[in-house]
Amino acid sequence: MGSLGGLTAQPLSIPSDGHIIEKTSTSNSNIVAVYRYDQTNASTKCITGEESTCIKINPPQTYTAGTIVKYKVNSNTEKYFHVMFDHGETLTLQQRENIVYDIAWYASTNDGTKGPTTILPVLEAATNGWSNVLDQTYTLGTTVFKDNPYTGCDGSVDTSLKCQINRYTLPERTAKSRMITVQEALALGCNLNQKTCPIWMYNYLSESTKYGITVNQTGGQYGSNVGYWTSSVNSNQPAFAFQIFHMGFVGNVYNVTGTMTGGRAVIKIQK
């Protein structure tokens, strides 16, 4: 487990609207700030934590998907994340922007049966110093989603979250970060064929303002990637891996050797 300093267990009071609006204490002092995610109205939406319309709240008892968390990943570095899932005592978060850029899923050949062995070590290396993040031990491969939320899956998941056996298996891994799975993306509101991903999942990508985003990154600090990889490969089309695109959907139309795509860190922290 990662080192998580400053943990206390003091109760938080909740006002009548269900949101904690007066800061008392947080069980994890590395949670620097929490913002209420809003994509419903162009004049009020808060999708990055940095818009003037963002409403800062105290850590709630239960986090909803998309909630923006500014987190101190180590003693020197603060990053923005979005909540994927609240597990009661812990949160699964995805980083707001790509942390690695212009990288293949599997660079050697157009063969997704080998697994994402090009991008995964690079992603892990980029987050290895995040001492305030919990370690994740998991296996990518031949278990089904209901038993292993980190598994890959084939194209049947557009109608069901049930998975068939994936085309690749990697040994057990332990790291500070991993990649989102296609099942998780669908559970969060994405669709394989339609532009239905929540806005927070496809901001900070090239030309994203064309598809409902208020943040456009064409080059510059966050690179010009058109999307980011999931850890899932299509068992019927093993040359293609699933990614989340700047157009706002998840799909498997990009070759595993392609380098116009990056990766976003999925982490787990204590609440």
C-alpha positions in Angstrom: 0.0 0.0 0.0 1.1 3.5 -0.6 1.9 5.9 2.2 -1.1 8.0 3.0 -0.1 10.6 5.6 -2.4 12.7 7.7 -5.3 10.2 8.0 -7.9 11.0 10.6 -11.4 9.7 11.3 -13.5 12.7 12.2 -17.2 12.8 11.3 -18.5 15.2 8.7 -21.8 17.0 9.0 -24.1 17.1 6.0 -26.6 20.0 5.5 -30.1 19.6 4.1 -29.1 19.8 0.4 -26.9 16.7 0.9 -23.6 18.5 0.2 -20.9 19.3 2.7 -20.4 23.0 2.3 -18.4 24.0 5.3 -14.9 22.4 5.6 -14.2 20.7 8.8 -11.7 17.9 8.1 -11.1 15.2 5.6 -10.1 11.6 6.4 -7.3 11.9 3.7 -5.5 15.2 4.1 -4.0 14.7 0.6 -7.4 15.6 -0.9 -6.7 19.2 -1.5 -10.1 20.3 -3.0 -13.3 18.8 -4.3 -15.5 20.4 -7.0 -19.0 19.6 -8.1 -18.9 18.3 -11.7 -21.6 19.9 -14.0 -22.0 19.5 -17.7 -25.6 20.4 -18.0 -25.5 24.1 -18.7 -23.0 26.0 -20.8 -23.0 29.0 -18.5 -22.4 27.0 -15.3 -20.7 23.9 -16.3 -17.6 22.8 -14.4 -15.6 20.0 -16.0 -12.0 20.7 -15.0 -12.1 22.3 -11.6 -10.6 25.5 -12.9 -13.6 27.2 -14.5 -14.8 30.3 -12.6 -18.2 28.6 -12.4 -16.9 25.6 -10.4 -18.4 25.2 -6.9 -15.9 24.0 -4.3 -17.4 21.5 -1.8 -16.1 19.5 1.1 -15.5 15.8 0.6 -19.0 14.2 0.6 -19.8 10.9 2.3 -20.5 9.4 -1.2 -18.9 10.7 -4.3 -20.7 10.7 -7.6 -19.0 9.8 -10.9 -17.3 12.9 -12.5 -16.7 14.7 -9.2 -13.5 16.6 -9.5 -10.8 15.9 -7.0 -7.5 17.9 -6.7 -5.2 15.4 -5.1 -1.6 15.6 -3.7 -0.1 12.5 -5.3 3.2 13.1 -3.4 4.8 15.7 -1.2 5.5 18.0 -4.2 2.8 17.4 -6.8 -0.9 18.1 -7.0 -3.0 16.7 -9.9 -6.7 16.9 -10.9 -8.7 13.7 -11.2 -12.4 12.7 -11.8 -14.1 10.1 -9.6 -15.0 6.9 -11.4 -16.3 4.8 -8.5 -16.8 5.2 -4.8 -16.1 2.0 -3.0 -17.0 3.2 0.5 -13.6 3.4 2.0 -11.7 4.1 -1.2 -12.1 5.9 -4.5 -11.1 5.0 -8.0 -10.1 8.1 -9.9 -9.0 8.9 -13.5 -6.6 11.7 -14.2 -8.1 14.7 -15.9 -5.7 14.7 -18.8 -3.3 12.3 -20.5 -0.1 11.7 -18.6 1.7 9.8 -21.4 1.4 10.8 -25.0 2.0 9.6 -28.6 2.4 6.0 -27.6 1.3 2.7 -29.1 -0.8 0.1 -27.2 1.5 -2.6 -28.5 4.2 -1.3 -30.8 5.8 -4.4 -32.4 3.1 -5.7 -34.7 -0.7 -5.2 -35.3 -1.4 -7.9 -32.7 -3.6 -7.1 -29.7 -3.2 -10.6 -28.4 0.1 -9.6 -26.8 -1.6 -7.1 -24.4 -0.8 -3.4 -23.9 2.8 -4.1 -23.1 4.1 -0.9 -24.8 2.0 1.6 -22.9 1.6 0.0 -19.5 5.3 0.2 -18.4 5.5 3.8 -19.5 2.3 4.7 -17.6 3.5 2.9 -14.5 6.9 4.6 -14.7 5.2 8.0 -15.0 3.3 7.5 -11.8 5.7 5.4 -9.8 6.6 8.3 -7.5 3.0 8.9 -6.5 3.6 7.9 -2.9 0.2 9.1 -1.7 -1.6 6.7 -4.0 -2.5 3.1 -3.1 -0.9 0.2 -4.9 -3.2 -1.8 -7.2 -2.5 -5.5 -7.8 -4.5 -7.0 -10.6 -4.4 -9.4 -13.6 -5.3 -8.4 -17.1 -6.7 -11.2 -19.3 -8.8 -14.3 -19.1 -11.3 -13.7 -16.3 -14.7 -12.1 -16.8 -15.6 -8.6 -15.8 -17.9 -9.6 -12.9 -14.9 -11.4 -11.3 -12.2 -9.0 -12.4 -12.9 -5.3 -13.2 -9.5 -4.9 -14.8 -10.1 -7.5 -17.6 -10.3 -6.8 -21.3 -13.3 -7.7 -23.3 -14.6 -8.2 -26.8 -17.2 -6.2 -28.8 -20.2 -7.7 -27.2 -20.1 -5.2 -24.3 -22.1 -2.6 -26.3 -25.2 -4.5 -25.2 -24.0 -6.1 -22.0 -21.2 -5.7 -19.5 -20.8 -9.5 -19.5 -17.4 -10.4 -21.1 -16.2 -13.3 -23.1 -12.6 -14.5 -22.6 -10.1 -11.9 -23.8 -7.5 -12.6 -26.4 -4.5 -11.9 -24.2 -3.4 -12.7 -20.6 -0.7 -10.8 -18.7 0.9 -11.9 -15.4 -0.3 -10.2 -12.2 0.9 -6.6 -12.0 1.3 -4.2 -9.0 1.5 -0.5 -9.8 0.3 2.9 -8.7 -1.8 3.3 -11.8 -3.5 1.3 -14.6 -5.6 2.0 -17.6 -9.4 2.3 -17.7 -11.2 -0.8 -19.1 -13.9 -0.6 -21.7 -16.4 -2.1 -19.2 -15.7 0.8 -16.8 -16.1 3.3 -19.6 -19.5 1.8 -20.5 -20.6 1.7 -16.9 -19.8 5.4 -16.6 -22.0 6.3 -19.6 -20.0 5.8 -22.7 -21.3 4.0 -25.8 -19.3 2.1 -28.4 -21.0 3.7 -31.4 -22.5 7.0 -30.2 -21.1 10.2 -28.8 -22.3 9.6 -25.3 -19.3 9.7 -22.9 -19.5 12.2 -20.1 -17.6 15.4 -21.0 -15.0 14.8 -18.3 -13.9 11.6 -20.0 -12.8 13.3 -23.2 -11.5 16.8 -22.4 -7.9 17.9 -22.9 -7.7 16.2 -26.2 -7.0 17.5 -29.7 -10.0 19.4 -31.3 -12.2 18.4 -28.3 -14.0 21.8 -28.4 -15.7 20.6 -31.6 -17.5 18.0 -29.5 -18.8 19.9 -26.5 -15.7 20.5 -24.5 -14.6 24.0 -23.3 -10.9 23.0 -23.1 -9.0 22.6 -26.3 -5.5 21.2 -26.4 -3.9 21.1 -29.8 -0.2 20.7 -28.9 1.0 22.6 -25.9 1.2 21.3 -22.3 -1.0 18.2 -22.8 0.0 17.2 -26.3 -2.3 16.7 -29.4 -3.5 13.2 -28.8 -6.9 12.4 -30.3 -7.7 10.0 -27.5 -6.4 7.6 -24.8 -6.1 3.9 -24.6 -8.2 1.5 -22.6 -6.7 -1.8 -21.5 -9.3 -3.7 -23.6 -8.8 -5.3 -27.0 -11.5 -6.6 -29.4 -11.2 -10.4 -29.5 -12.9 -10.5 -33.0 -10.5 -7.8 -34.4 -7.2 -8.3 -32.5 -5.4 -5.6 -34.5 -7.5 -3.0 -32.8 -7.7 -1.9 -29.1 -10.4 0.2 -27.6 -9.8 3.9 -26.8 -11.8 6.9 -25.8 -11.8 9.6 -28.5 -11.9 13.4 -28.5 -15.3 13.0 -30.2 -16.8 11.7 -27.0 -17.2 8.0 -27.5 -15.3 4.7 -26.9 -14.5 2.6 -29.9 -12.0 0.1 -31.3 -11.2 1.7 -34.7 -7.6 2.5 -33.9 -4.7 0.1 -34.6 -2.7 -1.1 -31.6 0.5 0.3 -33.1 -0.9 3.8 -33.6 0.8 6.6 -31.8 -1.7 9.5 -31.9 -3.1 8.2 -28.6 -2.0 8.5 -25.0 -2.8 7.2 -21.6 -4.6 8.4 -18.5 -3.7 7.2 -15.0 -6.5 5.3 -13.1 -5.6 5.3 -9.4 -7.1 4.3 -6.1 -6.9 6.4 -2.9 -8.3 6.4 0.6 -11.3 8.6 1.2 
